[in-house]
Amino acid sequence: MRAAPMQQAPAQASVPQAPAQAAARDEYRLGVGDVIRITVYDQPDLLTEVEISEGGSVSMPLVGEVKVGGMTRVGAARSLEASLKSGGFLKEPNVIVRVLEYRSQNVSVLGEVGKPGKYPVTRPTSLTEVIAVAGGITAKGSETVTVVQTASDGTVERHEVYVGNQMNSGSAARNLLIRAGDTVFVPVLPVFYVYGEVRQPGSYPLAAGMTVMQALSVGGGLTPRGSERGIRIERRDAGKVVSRAVRGTDKLRPNDVLRVPESWF
């Protein structure tokens, strides 16, 4: 597989965060639709499994509705403890919150993957991990994928990322991190066509930067009657198909058609 740098928005100066701060920022936040289990130490009757409502709250015995939406698991537990304590139900409650189903925070993986759809993300996840969960890139899929993200200021950022070497190496350090609300789109692999006096005419995947000579090699090379002189390329430009002569070093574009003539000698 191939590798190409990711296009990123210009870097902005920022204050480096300590690991604990970064971990707190990236910890999963509870949201509408998530199903959680609430356990109160030494109080089995208060064990509750509940879905977070549209208003971001859960209903718990004794205390009723408690707001937990947007909180971490630990934050939600502290809020529930405070409700139990302030209501006079328990002096020193010890609450544990566990997420049973992650439904509120999803990433969409679309296009040429094995299982397109929405997938829950419980933490910032590498792009290759997200693609792998969605069944990987199909044989028709491109290794250059599009990632659409919404920045903290509300602006939409679009990244074109080549994942070839990242998928092979398993190195998450070089991956773009995917968060809830992001969309990953894997387009159809671009192709080119070669016809005429080549050994294996047909359509083939178009590699980045592929030249005419490389394309002819992929097509099995010229037949004994084929000639490198007079090779033409047909390319759609502004809605019209334009045919012109090409050199071996010229680069191809998606859907180009190469036509190799027969030698006159």
Secondary structure as GFF3:
##gff-version 3
##sequence-region A 1 265
A	DSSP	alpha_helix	19	26	.	.	.	ID=ss1
A	DSSP	beta_strand	35	40	.	.	.	ID=ss2
A	DSSP	three_ten_helix	44	46	.	.	.	ID=ss3
A	DSSP	beta_strand	48	51	.	.	.	ID=ss4
A	DSSP	beta_strand	57	60	.	.	.	ID=ss5
A	DSSP	beta_strand	64	67	.	.	.	ID=ss6
A	DSSP	alpha_helix	73	86	.	.	.	ID=ss7
A	DSSP	beta_strand	95	101	.	.	.	ID=ss8
A	DSSP	beta_strand	106	111	.	.	.	ID=ss9
A	DSSP	beta_strand	117	120	.	.	.	ID=ss10
A	DSSP	beta_strand	125	126	.	.	.	ID=ss11
A	DSSP	alpha_helix	127	133	.	.	.	ID=ss12
A	DSSP	beta_strand	144	150	.	.	.	ID=ss13
A	DSSP	beta_strand	156	162	.	.	.	ID=ss14
A	DSSP	alpha_helix	164	169	.	.	.	ID=ss15
A	DSSP	three_ten_helix	172	174	.	.	.	ID=ss16
A	DSSP	beta_strand	177	178	.	.	.	ID=ss17
A	DSSP	beta_strand	183	186	.	.	.	ID=ss18
A	DSSP	beta_strand	191	196	.	.	.	ID=ss19
A	DSSP	beta_strand	202	205	.	.	.	ID=ss20
A	DSSP	alpha_helix	212	218	.	.	.	ID=ss21
A	DSSP	beta_strand	232	237	.	.	.	ID=ss22
A	DSSP	beta_strand	240	245	.	.	.	ID=ss23
A	DSSP	beta_strand	257	260	.	.	.	ID=ss24
###
